[in-house]
Amino acid sequence: MELVRDARRQVRDGASVDHLARAIGVSSRALSKAVYGATWRRVDDPPPLSRPRPADPDQPSPTVLNEDHVRRLRRDHAGGATVRYLATRSGLPYNTVHDAIRGVTWAHVDEEGANGSAAEARRPGVLLTAATVGEMRRAHTDGASLRSLADKFHLKYATVRAAVQGATWRHLTDPPPVPASGRGGRQALTSAQEADLVRMSEKSGATYAQLGAAFGVSEATAWHVCERSRRLAKD
């Protein structure tokens, strides 16, 4: 019962049902029914929520985006609110909200702290900009590992990998996405190739990304080859 109350409060404050369901470990369908009153009707503190009504596309939008609104949309989205929910709540077209949140538009808007000063350098949850994605792609092409880029920009590894490899930011083509190494049916390394990779690592000090690119395998594979060689040397 307390779980239902808490879910209703969070959805009322902008969180998405799907996000909460994943966090709680229940199905989105079951949580949606509880939040909107198809089930758990007897819980009235808070009462079931009304489903958000989609904005009328034939009516002019009552909201005009400004920098403060864009920041608020990005914070709410980082907190779990879906783009669809935020668009409906704001009375704005889905694509307008999506592009503002992702930095396709309003890319100059940075997060600000309560005192109006610029927030700390990028941290988990802060949205990427085209300039940052371009910088990461160029650095990865030159040999920087995805893990080091995640640490440098204070971002999650999965976020960096998706942006660099083009799972996200597909529209950014200058520079283009960096394909993942070792994918698309490439053969596994032979024993001789593994030995060559280890020697290259020891002599040149190349990064695992550089080793992977040189031998046509992933960064992770290069790491595993070197790590296995180190373990065997200790035995």
Helices and strands as residue ranges (DSSP letters): H 2-12, H 17-24, H 28-36, H 67-78, H 83-90, H 94-102, H 130-141, H 146-153, H 157-165, H 191-204, H 208-215, H 219-234
